[in-house]
Amino acid sequence: MTLFDAISTPLPRRLREGLDRIAAAMRADEWGVAEEAGLTPTQLHALTFIAGRGDVGMRLRAVAEHLGVTQPTATDSIAALARKGLVVKLPDSEDKRAVAIRVTPAGCDVVRAIGLAMTSAERALETLTPPEQQTLLELVIKTIRALQQAKAIPPQRLCVTCRYFRPYAHEDAELPHHCALVDAAFGGRHLRLDCPEHDAAPPPVLEAAWRVFERRSA
């Protein structure tokens, strides 16, 4: 052990402190983007989450779980979005007694406009080299999965947890992975954090694929 090992706070804690600072900048970005759209950050997150689910729509409980808020808070946000004409409540296609929340064309326009906004966090990330960005993406994926395993966040639609994901199926260093859904090779830079076509892999398949991904991407 060196002198600095003895006097330094644990590395995971310092990483958390650094991520807290980045998160603060991202929250400021979110407020700015949300205000431009006439929304609060919670309403913005709810709208983009629902829009990402396409025409299927989402139930209120799923929205609340994804946002990490109570159902009353989610209810207030959805009600505000409905008043603005950005979402609509319709009968659920799988259960006529339930209600599914869908994004309206006006809501889709807002989501597209938001997607074009360049934030300070994105500009900062662009200063990293492409290999650094890919490495960071893989580390983010590993962290998200660990949080998901600990049930600290709801299930995410990650490539690495999908039944169609084949990690390191190809020898091509640029395109080592394979998506069985579209039958095509893809690279680490293409890994998605929220894939619309995600289909959760059965636990044994997921664990086997994760072991390969974790070992080869270390």
C-alpha positions, 0 to 999 in steps of 0.5 A, a space after each residue: 500500500 502506498 501513502 496515497 492509498 492510505 489517504 485517498 477515499 475509496 476509488 468507487 466513492 471518488 467515481 461516484 462524486 465525479 459522476 454526481 458532478 456530471 449528473 448536475 450538468 446533465 440536470 441543468 441541460 435537462 431543465 433547459 431543454 424541457 423549458 424550451 419545450 414548455 415542459 418539466 424534466 419529469 414530463 420530458 422524461 415521461 414523454 420520451 419514454 412513452 414515445 420510445 415504445 411506439 404505438 403499443 403505449 405504456 401503462 401508468 405504473 410502467 411510466 412511474 417505475 421507469 422514472 423512479 417516481 410515485 404513481 401520483 407524481 407520474 399521474 400529474 405529469 401524464 395529466 399535464 402532457 395530455 392537457 398539452 395534447 402531447 399524449 392520449 389515454 386509450 384502451 390497452 390493446 391487451 386488456 380493455 379494462 386498462 388504459 394505455 398512454 400513447 404519444 400524439 403526433 404533436 408529442 412526436 414532433 416535440 420528441 424529435 425537436 428535443 432529439 436535435 438539441 445538443 447539450 453541454 454534456 454531449 459536447 463534453 463527450 464529443 471531446 473523447 476519442 471514438 475508442 474512448 467513447 466506445 469504452 465508456 459506453 461499455 462501462 456504462 452498460 456494465 454499471 446499468 446492468 449491475 444496478 438492474 441486478 441489484 433492483 436499484 432501477 427497473 429492467 432496461 432494454 439493453 442489447 446485452 440482455 436481449 435474446 437476439 444478442 450474440 456477443 463476439 460472434 464474429 472475428 471482425 474487430 470492428 463488428 464483433 457482435 451479431 443481432 439475430 433479429 436483423 441477422 447483421 453484425 455490429 460493433 461495440 459503438 452500436 450497442 443500444 441502451 434502449 432498443 425498441 425491438 428488445 426481447 428479454 433473453 431467458 435467464 440461462 441465455 442471458 447469463 451465458 451471453 453476459 459472461 462472454 461479453 464481460 470477459 471479451 470486453 474487459 
